[in-house]
Amino acid sequence: MVLAASLPQVPRRSLVDSTIDLIRAEIETGRWKVGARIPKEAELAEMLQVGRNTVREAVRVLSHAAVLEVRQGDGTYVRLNIDPAEVMRRVTHASLRDHFELRALLETEAARQAAARRNDDDVRRLEALLNERGERPPDGDLADFIARDIAFHVAVAQCGDNAALAELYRYFALSLHGSTSTALADITLPEPDLAAHRRVFDAIRDRDESGAAEAARAIVGPILDALANVETPVTSSV
């Protein structure tokens, strides 16, 4: 079934980016459903008031993202109703408070699952990474310290034997590195110390699921409380 509709004209920024946004909006709102064929290139160009080359490039980008599927001699079909890359872009540009709220959710469940499923090798690895993390140095390379901190938390997520959770947390931790840098560089925000991280490790080692979850939540909780008291939302530096 060929879908036809009148679309708004493209705002004057990057024509390709704007065209991608408008096509994506038709899909995300459900006007163009998964499995449906979208209007042909010439129709889209006329609807959007852009050149066919612009439409072609926009379709190419969305095809590469697996949102659209181009079938030679047949047409272009909706494959996914959401663009994973766009979702991650929106997450990355959310506020710092939003980032730490998401971090609290992920780390709490990751620690809980780690306590339930960890093995002896996991415990040894976590202890080594915790020792490498240490305390934040008063002077020196903050980026290196943050990398060591991230390595510990990623390892906790990997102990839970849930590939989806581990990969989501790993992406989140690495891609939002700038948010962590912002928080640790702000002297008005409380800093999770080594003792707080050791409580997470101890609970995981002891297979204390609720204790691990509470310890993980306690790491992020004070930061969330501090950010909640900031009247103007703090945006990510990423």
Secondary structure, 3 states (H helix, E strand, C coil): CECCCCCCCCCCCCHHHHHHHHHHHHHHCCCCCCCCECCCHHHHHHHHCCCHHHHHHHHHHHHHCCCEEEECCCEEEECCCCCHHHHHHHHHCCEHHHHHHHHHHHHHHHHHHHHHHCCHHHHHHHHHHHHHHCCCCCCCCHHHHHHHHHHHHHHHHHHCCCHHHHHHHHHHHHHCHHHHHHHHHCCCCCCCCHHHHHHHHHHHHCCCHHHHHHHHHHHHHHHHHHHHCCCCCCECCC
